[in-house]
Every structure is written in C-alpha cells, then in structure tokens.
Amino acid sequence: MLGTDVGISGANFLIADTGAICTVTNEGNAELSLVPPRMHIVTAGIEKIVPSMPHAIHMLRMLARSATGAALTQYTTFYTGPKRAGDRDGPEEMHIVLVDNGRTKMREEGLAEMLRCIRCGACMNHCVVFRQIGGHAYGGTYPGPMGSVLTPVFDGLKQSRDLAHACTLNGKCQEVCPVRIPLPTLLKGWREKSWREGLEPTSMRFGLGIWAWVARRPGLYRLATGMAVRVIRMLGRKGWIDRLPLAGGWTRYRDMPKPAAQSFMTQYKKERRP
C-alpha cells in the first residue's frame, strides 16, 4: 500500500467554489488508500457537485444523521489538491474525472429527483422487502429502494424490470429520505414503462386482464375473493401455509400466514352496524 503509484477514489461531495473533494468513511480506509500514492484519481458523478463548503457541511451532517444517527461520521476528509511545498505527505498529482453514465438521461426522462440521493441508506434501513431478502438479491451495485430506481438506468429496464415490482409501495422509504426523493412514485413510473414497452410476461398480462375484468364487477369480485379465501384457508395448518398453487416461488423458501376468515370490508361493515 505504501509503495503504490496510483490511488483511485470516489467522492461523497465535490465542492465547486474551492475545487476540494470530500470522502466519508467509518474505518479511515480512504485516507490510507489516497495519501501515500504518488497520484490520486477521483471519479465521481456530476450530481456530487455542491456550490460551497457550507452546503457540503450541511449535507455531511444530514448524511451521518440519516445513515447511523451520529452527529458526524468518524472519518470525514477534504482533499484540496496535490502536495504543495512544505507538505509532509499527499499525492504529487491529483485528477478529477466527472462521470455522466446516464445521469443526463435521467434528467430528461423524469428521474431528476433521484439525482438528489446522498447514499445514506435510510431507505434500505426502513424497507420491509430489503430487510427480508438482503442486498444480494437485487443483483445490482445499489440494493434496496434506491437501487430499484437506479439499476434500470444503468443496466436497462429489460434486464431489471423485476426490481420495480419488488416493492410494496408502503412509502416508508420516502418518509425517511432526508432529501425527500419520491421513491414509490419513481418505482411506479418504471412499472408503467415496463407495461407500455411490453416487457411484462404474457402470463402476467393475461392474469391482470382477468383480474381487471372481475374487479370492474363488484358483485362478482366479492364472490370470487370470498371463494378464494375459503380455499386458501383450507390449505393452512396451524396458522401457516407451506404450499400454495401459483405462489411456489414464495412458498418454496418461506411459509405464508393463513388469511383471515373474512375480508377487511366484511369485518368493517360488521363493526359499523349498531
């Protein structure tokens, strides 16, 4: 490490008025990787640029508070250029590479709000899906709600259309996001685009077509759902269902809770009766 010629890093923030870059770590690994080498190369997305140091400080406090609840991260370092005369350490050269990689396209296609993301991870900490399946199941660099929005940009919607559907749209991610990114709205946008472009499987389109036809007929819908609940309850044992037709992808790895005997609307109507 001490004899390395080149150190490569990202940046949490690029400060426009001074040209400095800021890195944030919990272990200090950035400092060890970037100070000893002769050359420091920074690669960072264009959305990382902030106007001034006061803006950066505000974002740093928000980043740490949203990520870990701390006032400030353990290692917050500002790099202001190569080593100057009299400096005891630091690189002899420093180069900053600004990366677009689809970010301009995101602005043009209605995803500009996602560029506000500071990678704090608050959305993942509160996502009911992420907490159950973990990060590797998302298959991309970024997991969780923010990854479900970003991965289709980088890898293409055809390869990652399932991510937008792996969401309950409960809104917890938007509720805790420090920069107020409307993640459920953006995920619904990917779902709509996937449908418009015909990327959904034929079986899903056929199934949704049947469901929509039944749902437009309230009497038939109530009859069908009532019968479905009774059949599903017959498959349950001790409050759980370990096998369910058309849901093998779920029950192969986990049990489903046995549904209530009556629908919510039926129970609600009973409660409202005098």
C-alpha positions as CSV (number, residue, x, y, z in Angstrom):
1,M,0.0,0.0,0.0
2,L,2.7,2.5,0.9
3,G,4.5,1.9,-2.3
4,T,1.5,2.2,-4.6
5,D,1.8,4.6,-7.5
6,V,-1.9,5.4,-8.0
7,G,-4.8,5.6,-5.6
8,I,-8.4,5.8,-7.0
9,S,-11.4,7.0,-5.0
10,G,-14.9,8.2,-5.4
11,A,-16.2,11.3,-3.6
12,N,-19.2,12.0,-1.4
13,F,-19.2,15.6,-2.4
14,L,-17.3,17.9,-4.9
15,I,-17.1,21.5,-3.7
16,A,-17.4,23.9,-6.6
17,D,-16.0,27.1,-5.0
18,T,-12.7,25.6,-3.8
19,G,-12.3,22.6,-6.0
20,A,-12.0,20.3,-3.0
21,I,-13.4,16.8,-2.7
22,C,-14.8,15.2,0.4
23,T,-14.8,11.5,1.3
24,V,-16.7,9.9,4.2
25,T,-15.8,6.5,5.7
26,N,-16.2,4.7,9.0
27,E,-12.8,3.0,9.1
28,G,-10.4,5.5,7.6
29,N,-9.7,3.3,4.6
30,A,-9.9,6.3,2.2
31,E,-7.1,8.1,3.8
32,L,-4.8,5.0,3.7
33,S,-5.6,4.5,0.0
34,L,-5.2,8.1,-1.1
35,V,-2.5,9.9,0.9
36,P,0.6,7.6,0.3
37,P,0.3,7.0,-3.5
38,R,2.1,9.4,-5.9
39,M,-1.1,10.0,-7.9
40,H,-4.7,10.4,-6.7
41,I,-7.5,9.9,-9.3
42,V,-11.1,10.8,-8.3
43,T,-14.1,9.5,-10.2
44,A,-17.5,11.0,-9.2
45,G,-20.9,11.5,-10.7
46,I,-21.8,15.0,-11.8
47,E,-24.6,15.1,-9.2
48,K,-22.0,15.1,-6.4
49,I,-21.1,18.8,-7.1
50,V,-22.3,21.2,-4.4
51,P,-21.8,25.0,-4.6
52,S,-19.7,25.7,-1.5
53,M,-18.3,24.5,1.8
54,P,-21.4,25.5,3.9
55,H,-23.5,23.4,1.5
56,A,-21.1,20.4,2.0
57,I,-21.2,20.7,5.8
58,H,-25.0,20.7,5.8
59,M,-25.1,17.7,3.6
60,L,-22.5,15.9,5.7
61,R,-24.5,16.3,8.9
62,M,-27.6,15.1,7.1
63,L,-25.7,12.1,5.7
64,A,-24.4,10.9,9.0
65,R,-27.6,11.5,10.9
66,S,-29.7,9.6,8.3
67,A,-27.3,6.8,8.0
68,T,-26.2,6.0,11.6
69,G,-27.9,8.6,13.8
70,A,-24.5,10.1,14.6
71,A,-23.7,13.9,14.5
72,L,-20.7,13.3,12.1
73,T,-19.0,10.3,10.6
74,Q,-15.7,9.1,12.2
75,Y,-13.6,9.9,9.1
76,T,-14.5,13.0,7.1
77,T,-11.6,14.2,4.9
78,F,-11.3,17.1,2.5
79,Y,-8.7,16.9,-0.3
80,T,-7.8,20.2,-1.8
81,G,-5.3,19.2,-4.5
82,P,-1.8,17.7,-4.8
83,K,1.0,18.1,-2.3
84,R,2.4,21.6,-2.0
85,A,5.8,22.8,-1.0
86,G,6.3,22.1,2.7
87,D,3.6,19.4,2.9
88,R,4.9,16.3,4.6
89,D,2.6,13.9,2.7
90,G,0.0,13.7,0.0
91,P,0.0,12.8,-3.8
92,E,2.1,14.6,-6.3
93,E,-0.7,14.7,-8.8
94,M,-4.5,14.8,-8.4
95,H,-7.0,14.3,-11.2
96,I,-10.8,14.6,-11.0
97,V,-13.0,12.7,-13.5
98,L,-16.6,13.7,-13.7
99,V,-18.9,10.8,-14.7
100,D,-22.2,11.1,-16.5
101,N,-23.1,7.4,-17.1
102,G,-26.8,8.1,-17.8
103,R,-27.3,10.9,-15.3
104,T,-28.1,13.5,-18.0
105,K,-30.6,11.0,-19.5
106,M,-32.2,10.6,-16.0
107,R,-33.0,14.3,-16.0
108,E,-34.5,14.1,-19.5
109,E,-36.7,11.1,-18.6
110,G,-38.2,12.3,-15.4
111,L,-35.8,10.8,-12.9
112,A,-34.0,14.0,-11.9
113,E,-35.2,13.7,-8.3
114,M,-33.2,10.5,-7.9
115,L,-30.0,12.6,-8.5
116,R,-30.5,14.1,-5.1
117,C,-29.6,10.8,-3.4
118,I,-26.7,11.1,-1.0
119,R,-26.4,7.3,-0.5
120,C,-27.2,7.4,3.3
121,G,-29.1,4.1,3.2
122,A,-32.0,5.3,5.2
123,C,-34.5,3.9,2.6
124,M,-32.9,0.4,2.9
125,N,-33.0,0.5,6.7
126,H,-36.8,1.0,6.7
127,C,-37.7,-1.1,3.6
128,V,-39.7,-4.1,4.6
129,V,-38.6,-6.0,1.5
130,F,-34.9,-5.3,1.8
131,R,-34.9,-6.3,5.5
132,Q,-36.3,-9.7,4.5
133,I,-34.2,-10.6,1.4
134,G,-31.0,-8.6,1.9
135,G,-28.9,-6.8,-0.7
136,H,-27.5,-9.5,-3.0
137,A,-31.0,-10.5,-4.2
138,Y,-31.2,-7.1,-6.0
139,G,-28.4,-8.1,-8.4
140,G,-27.0,-4.6,-8.9
141,T,-24.5,-2.2,-7.4
142,Y,-27.2,-0.5,-5.4
143,P,-29.8,-2.5,-3.5
144,G,-33.0,-1.5,-1.7
145,P,-35.5,1.1,-2.9
146,M,-32.8,3.5,-4.3
147,G,-31.2,0.6,-6.2
148,S,-34.6,-0.4,-7.7
149,V,-34.8,3.0,-9.3
150,L,-31.1,3.3,-10.3
151,T,-30.4,-0.2,-11.7
152,P,-32.8,0.1,-14.7
153,V,-30.9,3.3,-15.6
154,F,-27.5,1.6,-15.7
155,D,-28.4,-2.0,-16.8
156,G,-31.6,-1.4,-18.8
157,L,-35.2,-1.9,-17.8
158,K,-35.5,-5.2,-19.7
159,Q,-32.8,-6.8,-17.5
160,S,-34.0,-5.4,-14.2
161,R,-37.8,-4.9,-14.6
162,D,-38.4,-7.2,-11.6
163,L,-36.9,-4.7,-9.2
164,A,-39.7,-2.2,-9.6
165,H,-42.2,-5.0,-8.7
166,A,-40.3,-6.0,-5.6
167,C,-41.9,-3.2,-3.6
168,T,-45.0,-2.9,-1.5
169,L,-45.2,0.9,-2.2
170,N,-45.9,1.4,1.5
171,G,-44.0,4.7,1.3
172,K,-41.6,4.2,4.3
173,C,-38.6,4.9,2.1
174,Q,-39.9,8.3,1.0
175,E,-40.9,9.1,4.6
176,V,-37.4,8.7,6.0
177,C,-35.5,10.0,2.9
178,P,-33.6,13.2,4.1
179,V,-33.7,14.7,0.6
180,R,-37.4,13.8,0.0
181,I,-37.0,11.6,-3.1
182,P,-40.4,10.3,-4.1
183,L,-39.2,6.7,-4.5
184,P,-42.6,5.0,-4.7
185,T,-43.6,7.4,-7.5
186,L,-40.4,6.7,-9.4
187,L,-40.9,2.9,-9.0
188,K,-44.4,3.1,-10.3
189,G,-43.0,5.0,-13.3
190,W,-40.8,2.1,-14.1
191,R,-43.7,-0.3,-13.8
192,E,-45.8,1.8,-16.2
193,K,-42.9,2.0,-18.7
194,S,-42.3,-1.8,-18.5
195,W,-46.0,-2.3,-19.3
196,R,-46.0,0.2,-22.1
197,E,-43.0,-1.4,-23.7
198,G,-44.4,-4.9,-23.5
199,L,-41.7,-6.2,-21.1
200,E,-44.1,-8.0,-18.8
201,P,-44.6,-11.8,-19.4
202,T,-47.6,-12.9,-21.3
203,S,-48.9,-14.8,-18.3
204,M,-48.8,-11.7,-16.2
205,R,-50.6,-9.6,-18.8
206,F,-53.2,-12.3,-19.2
207,G,-53.7,-12.7,-15.4
208,L,-54.0,-8.9,-14.9
209,G,-56.5,-8.7,-17.7
210,I,-58.7,-11.3,-16.0
211,W,-58.3,-9.6,-12.6
212,A,-59.3,-6.2,-14.1
213,W,-62.4,-7.7,-15.8
214,V,-63.5,-9.2,-12.5
215,A,-62.6,-6.1,-10.5
216,R,-64.9,-3.9,-12.6
217,R,-67.8,-6.1,-11.5
218,P,-68.1,-5.6,-7.7
219,G,-70.6,-8.4,-7.1
220,L,-68.5,-10.9,-9.0
221,Y,-65.3,-9.7,-7.4
222,R,-66.7,-10.2,-3.8
223,L,-67.9,-13.6,-4.7
224,A,-64.5,-14.6,-6.3
225,T,-62.4,-13.3,-3.4
226,G,-64.7,-14.9,-0.8
227,M,-64.3,-18.3,-2.5
228,A,-60.5,-17.8,-2.9
229,V,-60.1,-17.0,0.8
230,R,-62.1,-20.2,1.8
231,V,-59.9,-22.3,-0.5
232,I,-56.7,-20.8,0.7
233,R,-57.7,-21.3,4.4
234,M,-58.3,-25.0,3.7
235,L,-54.6,-25.3,2.8
236,G,-53.4,-23.8,6.1
237,R,-52.0,-25.7,9.1
238,K,-51.6,-24.2,12.5
239,G,-52.0,-20.7,11.1
240,W,-49.5,-21.1,8.2
241,I,-49.5,-22.3,4.6
242,D,-46.4,-24.1,3.3
243,R,-47.7,-24.8,-0.2
244,L,-49.9,-22.7,-2.4
245,P,-50.7,-23.0,-6.1
246,L,-49.4,-20.2,-8.3
247,A,-47.2,-19.0,-5.4
248,G,-44.5,-21.6,-5.5
249,G,-41.8,-19.0,-5.8
250,W,-42.7,-17.7,-2.4
251,T,-43.7,-20.9,-0.5
252,R,-40.5,-22.7,-1.7
253,Y,-38.5,-20.7,0.8
254,R,-41.0,-19.5,3.4
255,D,-44.5,-20.1,4.7
256,M,-47.4,-17.7,4.2
257,P,-49.7,-16.7,7.1
258,K,-53.2,-18.1,6.9
259,P,-55.6,-15.4,5.8
260,A,-58.4,-14.1,7.9
261,A,-61.8,-15.8,7.6
262,Q,-63.4,-12.6,6.3
263,S,-62.2,-9.7,4.2
264,F,-61.5,-6.4,5.7
265,M,-64.6,-4.8,4.2
266,T,-66.8,-7.5,5.6
267,Q,-65.3,-7.0,9.1
268,Y,-65.5,-3.2,8.7
269,K,-69.2,-3.4,7.9
270,K,-70.0,-5.6,10.9
271,E,-68.2,-3.2,13.2
272,R,-70.2,-0.2,11.9
273,R,-73.5,-1.9,12.5
274,P,-75.4,-0.6,15.6
